Amino acid sequence: MQPYPIGNGTLTPRVPREFAALMDALQLKGANTDALLRLGNEEWERLMDLCDVAHLALALAQVVPTGFPAWVVQRLKQNVADNALRFERVRDSYKEAASALKRARVDHLVLKGFTQSPEYVRDPRFRMQSDLDLFCPQDQIPRAKAALEGIGYMGVDGSESKLADHVATMARPGNWEWKGNMYDPEMPVSIDLHFCLWNDSAWLIELPEVNLFWKQHVIRRFDSFSFPALHAVDQLGYFALHILRGVFTGDWIVHHVRELAAFLHSHVEDGRLWEQWETTHSNHQRNMEAISFSLAEKWFSCNLPATVRKKIDSMPALQKSWIERFGGSSLEVMFRRIKDGKLLHLLLTHSWAARQEVLRRAIIPAAISAPNTPAVRIKNRQAKEQSSMGRFFDYPVYICNRLFSHASATSIFLLHGTSLWLSQRTLRLQFWLFLSASFFLSRACLPISFSSTSF
C-alpha cells in the first residue's frame, strides 16, 4: 500500500488503490469516478467485498455507474433490493419490541439505524442495519430485558464488553444460516439495550451532560410508524461522540463519517441548529465533537458551518496536531493494525490515573481468541481460507501474526506519541539539541584546552 491523497487532500493515508478510488467517488464536493474506471477486475472484486463489510456498498450504489463493469452494477442493484426488504424486517422487529416495552411501561429511545434518515442518509433503505439500538434509563433495564425475553429474545453469550454502553446483545434463537449476504432480508434482527449514552468509566472522560440528552427527546415519524429519538442537536452530538469512540478503539468508522459529512454539508445555513449546539453543549464536549467534524471535512470534502469552523480552529493545539498528522489513521486501520486512535484518547484524558489506564490498554494486548473462535479465521473483517495444513497449523500462525502486529503497532504508537509531544515543545527540543551538541563539542576540544593551560 502507498499513500493516497483523500478528501480535500490534506491527509494521505496508506490504503489500497481501489479504496482511494472509492473515496474519490464518494466526495460531497468534487466527486469523480475516474480512478474507479481505471480499476481492473480483480481490484473491483476486492473493492466490492470491502464495500460490504465497510458498509459503503449502498453509498456506492447511489453513484452514477457509467462505465462500471456490468456485474458490479447488477450486484449493487441486488444489494439495494435486498436491503429494502431487510428494512421492512427491521421496522417490523422494532414495532414488536416497542409494543413489548410499552406494555412493560419501559421508556426507550431509538439510536442510530433508521433514525439517521433523512438527515444523514436520504432513506433508511440505503443504510445497512443489522440490529436495533435502543436506549432505556438504567433503572428500567431489568424490566426491558424481561419484556424482550417475553417475546423470545435471549442474551448472546460472549457479547458483553467492558467498553460497551449496552448490556449483552439480545437475539432470538433460530436456524438461520449465514450465506455471505450482508443484506439478507431473512437475517435475524438483534437488539442492543443501551443503559447510557456516554460511559464515563469506560472512556475515562467525563461528559455527564450527554446522558441527559434522552430527557428532551422527540417523536419522529417515517412511513407508517413513529418512534422516540434524540433531538436533532443531541443526535448530532451523540453521533459525533460515537465516531470518536470508534477512533479510540480502532473500529471501522468510514461509513459513519460519511453520514456525518452529509449532515454537515446540508445544514451549513441552519443557524438555529448551530446556535442551539453552542448554547446546549459544553465547550469541552464541542471540542470533542469538533474532532469528528474535522475528519468529516478532510475525508469527504463537505462544507462546514461557520460555527463549526470556528470551533475547529480554536481546538487545543495537540488535538489539531493529531488531526493534521494522524487524521488518516482511522482509514489505515481497516488494512493494518495501528493505534493512533489510542494516542488521541490519551491526549483527551485529564487525570494521571486515566492516562495510565489508556496506556495500559494500548500496550498490553487484549485477550487472544481461542482456537475454535471465528476471529482466528477472519482478517480485516473478511474470512480467510483455511490452509491445507488445517486449523492446528492455522492457529499458531494466527498467534504469531497477532503478537507481531501488536508489537509493531505498539512501537509505532510510542514513536508517534513521542514525536507529537516533541512537536509541541519546539523550543525545548532545540535547547536539548544545543546542549547535547555543546557537550560533545566540549569533549572533543578537551585535550587541547588542557595542554594550553598553565598550572
Secondary structure, DSSP 8 states (H G I E B T S, - for coil): -EE--BTTTTB--EE-HHHHHHHHHT-SSS---HHHHT--HHHHHHHHHHHHHTT-HHHHTTS--TT--HHHHHHHHHHHHHHHHHHHHHHHHHHHHHHHHHHTT---EEESGGGGTTTTSS-GGGS---EEEEE--GGGHHHHHHHHHTTT-EE-TT---TT-SB-S-EE--------S-TT-TTS--EEEEES-SS-HHHHS---GGGGGGGGG-EEEEETTEEEEE--HHHHHHHHHHHHHHHHHHT---HHHHHHHHHHHHHTTT-HHHHHHHHHHS-HHHHHHHHHHHHHHHHHH-----HHHHHHHHTS-HHHHHHHHHHTTHHHHTTTS---HHHHHHHHH--SHHHHHHHHHHHHS------TTSGGGGEETTEE----TT-HHHHHHHHHHHHHHHHHHHHHHHHHHHHHHHHHT-HHHHHHHHHHHHHHHHHHHHHHHHHHT---
